[in-house]
Amino acid sequence: MKLRLEDKRKAIKLRLQGKTFREIRTIIPNLPKSTLSGWLRNVKLTPEQRKTLLENIERITYNARVKAGWTKRFKNEKRNQKILTKAEGELPALIKSPLFLIGLVLYWAEGTRKSGYFRFTNSDPKIIKIMMRWLKEVCQIPEEKIKIRIFIHKIYAHENCEKFWSEITNIPVNKFLKTIYKPTPHRIKKNQEYKGCVQINVSGVEFFRRILGWINGLSKKLNVN
């Protein structure tokens, strides 16, 4: 009992110094939170003591948030590195396929590598067909995960380019993302075959990292690092 009374006095003293529950329980080991709460229930703090307490709470909360952020970042980097290494190991078997190589090189040249997910944009229907085959046949991406968006000048809105690209991609128009119309000063269409640019999107950071792993492996094989 004497030990608990000493702990209680110490806890109250620490509280008056602006210490938080966590700090007090660190200093006084084996102290249940409920016991500490009972001891401090009637402790009155001066405005200055309350200010110190709030500053301590803010500091501890900030430090915990920073620690959690770094822990999450470390875990993400570790997971991403694991995906990249595994993808590089897949390359020797995949590289035997011409379609795999063509699709990968096209993405290496034209694909976005800063978005965090697969995004490929092109205006050539044949290239779009190749990339759709690459995604479905080589990468085994389900059709429902593939999103199509068209970028085209506003003056061509009446040409129903969505229907044209739907036939090229085999994706129904009602599954397309909203078309983006770009402003242009021109009123005459110079290229009669132009149907806008198509952007192919596939969400998922794991698939995106896998592609980066393939590209890294191919660049090492070609000694272009």
Beta strands, then each sheet from edge to edge (+ up, - down):
strand 1: 118-122
strand 2: 146-153
strand 3: 180-182
strand 4: 197-202
sheet 1: 1+ 4- 2+ 3+
end
